[in-house]
């Protein structure tokens, strides 16, 4: 059945990840995963004259690189699912203008990478597209300007804060071919436990991540042992610990197979990374760069990637509203099985 339990989609045809791309800025390239990214730019302006134009260039480059690696021209793309963190998802909108492909824009905050991948896989599996493109991006300076303070302000942050990743990831999803397969997606519910500080993203998102992970196990009948790796998008050190504790309270013990993209992407002693990485680009570049390279080498057979998103806005934060959060999980498997 395509629907398993209450929230999990099973894709019987197991759409293929024909190619992926990860493009990052200098701080991300200097981290422990630097060699796994397709392009590392030497400065955060990416040859542009504003941070926002630089972010747009990141997603354009990630999409174009993924299509080139898949040996597919833009006119063969049936639909692009993409989004970002900025007002009116302007980076994705302008990139769609450049690419000239049918476009459906998304705002799932930092959950957008797996939201877009789940929708791309669903569209291909259902026969509404032969080829779909999923993409997202973020930029440290655009996110700081919109959600907190401009970088020029030099505002101090607590250790619980996170560093928005400058980067973009894109994936080409198709009906057939060689590559990892998308077999399941668990669509998360919005969870809000009342946290109001924009510097506590990890703690705010952890309950949503735990809710989606536990629901995935219940819907599919699987256990943590069925996965080589279970990785959250960007809970970082604070939120990852909280999520693990919440899952143990539910009876799920993930152990050493439980990782977080926000922890993996930076060295702890890198300058101003605080508790770890965040942003739409965090989960995207770690998954489409590092994790899929490990899968290609045969180190991973089946992974569950849970992208987490804080659905706040500058207006809601300034008005004292709490932060609603959501998490979406996608199962990616190596090989050509049906995913049953």
C-alpha positions as CSV (number, residue, x, y, z in Angstrom):
1,X,0.0,0.0,0.0
2,X,1.3,3.5,-0.8
3,X,0.1,4.7,2.6
4,X,1.6,3.0,5.6
5,X,0.1,3.7,9.0
6,X,-0.9,7.3,9.4
7,X,1.9,9.4,8.0
8,X,4.3,7.3,5.9
9,X,4.3,7.1,2.2
10,X,5.7,3.9,0.5
11,X,7.0,4.4,-3.0
12,X,6.5,1.0,-4.8
13,X,8.6,1.9,-7.8
14,X,11.4,3.2,-5.6
15,X,12.4,6.3,-7.6
16,X,16.1,6.7,-8.3
17,X,18.4,9.5,-7.2
18,X,20.0,9.9,-10.6
19,X,22.4,12.5,-9.4
20,X,22.9,15.0,-6.5
21,X,25.0,18.1,-6.0
22,X,26.3,20.0,-2.9
23,X,27.7,23.5,-3.2
24,X,29.1,25.3,-0.1
25,X,30.9,28.3,1.2
26,X,34.4,28.5,2.7
27,X,33.5,27.7,6.3
28,X,31.7,24.5,5.3
29,X,34.5,23.6,2.9
30,X,37.0,24.0,5.8
31,X,35.1,21.5,8.0
32,X,35.5,17.7,8.2
33,X,33.3,17.0,5.1
34,X,35.0,19.5,2.8
35,X,36.2,16.9,0.3
36,X,32.6,15.5,-0.2
37,X,31.2,18.7,-1.7
38,X,31.1,19.3,-5.5
39,X,32.1,23.0,-5.2
40,X,33.6,24.9,-2.3
41,X,33.5,28.7,-2.9
42,X,36.4,30.7,-1.5
43,X,34.2,33.6,-0.2
44,X,30.6,34.0,0.8
45,X,29.8,36.5,-1.9
46,X,30.1,33.8,-4.6
47,X,31.1,36.5,-7.1
48,X,27.9,38.6,-6.4
49,X,27.3,42.0,-5.0
50,X,24.9,41.0,-2.2
51,X,24.3,38.1,0.2
52,X,20.9,37.4,-1.3
53,X,22.3,37.2,-4.9
54,X,25.0,34.9,-3.6
55,X,22.4,32.6,-2.1
56,X,20.5,32.5,-5.4
57,X,23.7,31.7,-7.2
58,X,24.3,28.7,-4.8
59,X,21.0,27.0,-5.6
60,X,21.3,27.7,-9.3
61,X,24.7,26.1,-9.3
62,X,23.6,23.1,-7.3
63,X,20.7,22.5,-9.7
64,X,22.8,22.9,-12.8
65,X,25.6,20.6,-11.4
66,X,23.1,17.9,-10.5
67,X,21.6,18.0,-13.9
68,X,25.0,17.9,-15.6
69,X,26.0,14.9,-13.4
70,X,22.8,13.1,-14.4
71,X,23.4,14.0,-18.1
72,X,19.9,15.5,-18.2
73,X,19.1,18.9,-19.9
74,X,16.8,21.4,-18.1
75,X,14.0,20.8,-20.7
76,X,13.7,17.2,-19.5
77,X,12.8,18.3,-15.9
78,X,9.1,18.0,-15.4
79,X,8.9,19.8,-12.1
80,X,11.2,21.6,-9.6
81,X,10.4,21.5,-5.9
82,X,12.4,24.1,-4.1
83,X,12.4,26.6,-1.2
84,X,14.6,28.5,1.2
85,X,14.5,30.6,4.3
86,X,14.0,34.1,2.9
87,X,10.7,36.0,2.6
88,X,8.7,34.8,-0.3
89,X,11.4,32.1,-0.9
90,X,13.1,34.5,-3.3
91,X,16.2,32.3,-3.8
92,X,14.2,29.4,-5.1
93,X,11.9,31.7,-7.1
94,X,14.7,33.4,-8.9
95,X,16.5,30.1,-9.5
96,X,13.4,28.7,-11.0
97,X,13.3,31.7,-13.3
98,X,16.9,31.1,-14.4
99,X,16.3,27.3,-14.9
100,X,13.0,27.9,-16.8
101,X,11.3,24.7,-15.6
102,X,7.9,24.0,-14.1
103,X,8.1,25.1,-10.4
104,X,6.4,24.4,-7.1
105,X,7.8,26.6,-4.3
106,X,8.0,25.3,-0.7
107,X,8.5,26.8,2.7
108,X,9.4,24.2,5.3
109,X,12.2,26.1,6.8
110,X,15.2,23.8,7.4
111,X,12.9,20.7,6.7
112,X,12.7,21.8,3.0
113,X,15.5,19.4,1.8
114,X,13.5,16.2,2.7
115,X,10.1,17.9,2.1
116,X,11.2,18.6,-1.5
117,X,12.8,15.1,-1.9
118,X,9.6,13.4,-0.6
119,X,7.4,15.3,-3.0
120,X,9.7,14.7,-5.9
121,X,9.7,11.0,-5.2
122,X,6.0,10.9,-4.8
123,X,5.4,12.7,-8.1
124,X,7.7,10.4,-10.0
125,X,6.3,7.3,-8.3
126,X,2.7,8.3,-9.1
127,X,3.6,8.8,-12.8
128,X,3.0,12.6,-12.9
129,X,6.7,13.2,-13.8
130,X,9.5,11.2,-15.4
131,X,12.1,13.5,-13.9
132,X,11.8,15.8,-10.9
133,X,14.3,18.2,-9.3
134,X,14.5,18.8,-5.5
135,X,16.6,21.7,-4.1
136,X,17.1,24.0,-1.3
137,X,19.7,26.5,0.0
138,X,20.7,28.8,2.8
139,X,23.3,31.5,3.5
140,X,24.7,32.5,6.8
141,X,24.5,36.3,6.2
142,X,21.0,36.3,4.7
143,X,19.5,34.3,7.5
144,X,21.2,36.4,10.2
145,X,19.9,39.6,8.6
146,X,16.4,38.2,8.3
147,X,15.9,36.3,11.5
148,X,18.3,37.8,14.0
149,X,20.8,40.7,13.5
150,X,22.9,41.6,10.4
151,X,26.4,40.2,10.6
152,X,27.7,43.8,10.6
153,X,26.0,44.4,13.9
154,X,28.3,42.0,15.7
155,X,25.6,40.8,18.1
156,X,26.7,38.2,20.7
157,X,25.2,34.7,20.7
158,X,24.8,32.1,23.4
159,X,26.5,28.7,23.1
160,X,23.1,27.1,22.3
161,X,22.9,29.1,19.1
162,X,23.7,27.6,15.7
163,X,25.6,28.7,12.6
164,X,23.5,28.8,9.4
165,X,25.2,26.9,6.7
166,X,26.1,28.6,3.5
167,X,25.3,26.0,0.9
168,X,22.8,24.4,-1.5
169,X,21.9,20.8,-2.3
170,X,20.0,19.5,-5.2
171,X,18.8,16.0,-6.3
172,X,17.5,14.7,-9.6
173,X,14.9,12.0,-9.1
174,X,13.9,9.7,-12.0
175,X,11.9,6.6,-12.8
176,X,14.8,4.3,-13.7
177,X,18.5,4.2,-13.9
178,X,21.3,3.5,-11.5
179,X,21.6,5.1,-8.1
180,X,20.2,5.1,-4.6
181,X,16.5,4.7,-4.3
182,X,13.9,6.7,-2.3
183,X,11.6,4.1,-0.8
184,X,9.6,5.8,2.0
185,X,8.8,9.2,3.4
186,X,7.2,10.0,6.8
187,X,5.5,13.4,6.7
188,X,5.7,15.2,10.1
189,X,3.2,17.0,12.1
190,X,3.7,20.6,13.5
191,X,4.9,20.4,17.1
192,X,5.3,23.4,19.4
193,X,6.4,23.1,23.0
194,X,6.4,26.8,23.7
195,X,10.1,27.9,23.1
196,X,10.2,31.5,22.0
197,X,14.0,32.3,21.6
198,X,15.4,32.2,18.0
199,X,18.7,31.2,19.6
200,X,17.2,27.8,20.8
201,X,16.5,26.2,17.4
202,X,17.8,22.8,18.4
203,X,15.7,22.6,21.5
204,X,12.6,23.8,19.6
205,X,12.9,21.3,16.8
206,X,13.9,18.2,18.8
207,X,10.3,17.2,19.8
208,X,9.2,17.4,16.2
209,X,12.1,15.2,15.1
210,X,11.4,12.7,17.8
211,X,7.7,12.6,16.9
212,X,8.5,11.9,13.2
213,X,11.1,9.3,13.9
214,X,8.9,7.4,16.3
215,X,6.0,7.6,13.9
216,X,8.1,6.2,11.1
217,X,9.0,3.2,13.2
218,X,5.3,2.6,14.1
219,X,4.0,3.1,10.6
220,X,6.6,0.8,8.9
221,X,7.1,-1.7,11.7
222,X,10.8,-1.2,11.4
223,X,13.3,-0.7,14.3
224,X,16.4,1.4,14.6
225,X,18.4,-1.7,13.8
226,X,16.9,-1.8,10.3
227,X,19.0,1.3,9.5
228,X,22.8,1.8,9.1
229,X,22.4,5.5,9.9
230,X,19.6,7.7,11.2
231,X,20.5,11.3,10.9
232,X,18.6,14.5,11.8
233,X,19.0,17.7,9.8
234,X,20.2,20.4,12.1
235,X,19.4,19.8,15.7
236,X,23.1,20.3,16.6
237,X,24.5,19.4,20.0
238,X,21.7,20.7,22.1
239,X,18.7,19.5,20.1
240,X,20.3,16.1,19.2
241,X,20.7,15.2,22.8
242,X,17.2,16.2,23.6
243,X,15.8,14.2,20.7
244,X,17.7,11.1,21.7
245,X,16.3,11.4,25.3
246,X,12.7,11.8,24.0
247,X,13.1,8.8,21.7
248,X,14.4,6.7,24.6
249,X,11.3,7.7,26.6
250,X,9.3,6.2,23.7
251,X,11.3,3.0,23.9
252,X,13.5,3.6,20.8
253,X,17.2,3.3,21.5
254,X,19.2,4.5,18.5
255,X,22.7,4.3,19.9
256,X,25.8,5.2,17.7
257,X,23.8,5.0,14.5
258,X,22.0,8.3,15.5
259,X,23.9,11.3,14.0
260,X,23.1,14.9,13.1
261,X,24.1,16.9,10.0
262,X,24.6,20.1,12.1
263,X,27.2,18.3,14.2
264,X,28.9,16.5,11.3
265,X,29.4,19.6,9.1
266,X,31.8,21.6,11.3
267,X,34.7,20.8,13.6
268,X,33.8,21.8,17.2
269,X,36.8,24.2,17.3
270,X,35.9,26.1,14.1
271,X,35.2,29.7,14.7
272,X,31.6,30.7,15.5
273,X,29.9,27.4,14.9
274,X,28.4,27.4,18.4
275,X,26.5,24.2,19.0
276,X,26.6,23.3,15.3
277,X,25.1,24.0,11.9
278,X,21.6,24.9,10.8
279,X,19.8,26.2,7.8
280,X,18.1,24.6,4.8
281,X,21.5,24.0,3.3
282,X,22.8,22.0,6.3
283,X,20.8,18.7,5.8
284,X,20.9,19.1,2.0
285,X,24.7,19.4,1.5
286,X,25.5,16.7,4.2
287,X,23.0,14.3,2.7
288,X,23.6,15.0,-1.0
289,X,27.4,15.3,-0.5
290,X,28.8,13.3,2.3
291,X,26.1,10.6,3.1
292,X,25.5,9.6,-0.5
293,X,29.2,9.3,-1.2
294,X,29.4,6.9,1.8
295,X,26.5,5.0,0.2
296,X,28.2,4.9,-3.1
297,X,31.3,3.4,-1.5
298,X,29.2,0.6,0.1
299,X,29.6,1.9,3.6
300,X,25.8,2.5,4.0
301,X,22.9,0.4,2.7
302,X,19.9,2.1,4.2
303,X,19.6,5.5,5.9
304,X,16.8,7.6,7.3
305,X,17.3,11.3,7.0
306,X,15.0,13.6,9.1
307,X,15.2,17.2,8.1
308,X,13.9,19.5,10.9
309,X,12.4,23.0,10.4
310,X,11.5,25.9,12.7
311,X,8.5,27.6,11.2
312,X,9.0,31.0,12.7
313,X,9.1,34.4,11.1
314,X,10.7,37.7,12.2
315,X,7.2,39.1,12.9
316,X,6.1,36.2,15.0
317,X,9.3,36.2,17.0
318,X,9.1,39.9,17.6
319,X,5.5,39.5,18.8
320,X,6.6,36.9,21.3
321,X,5.0,33.9,19.6
322,X,6.4,30.5,20.3
323,X,8.2,28.5,17.5
324,X,6.2,25.8,15.7
325,X,8.4,23.1,14.2
326,X,8.1,20.2,11.8
327,X,10.3,17.3,10.7
328,X,10.1,15.1,7.5
329,X,11.9,11.8,7.2
330,X,13.0,10.1,3.9
331,X,14.4,6.6,3.6
332,X,17.1,6.2,1.0
333,X,18.4,2.7,0.1
334,X,21.4,1.5,-1.9
335,X,20.7,-0.9,-4.7
336,X,17.7,-1.8,-6.8
337,X,15.2,-3.3,-4.4
338,X,11.6,-2.3,-4.3
339,X,11.9,-1.0,-0.8
340,X,9.4,-3.4,0.7
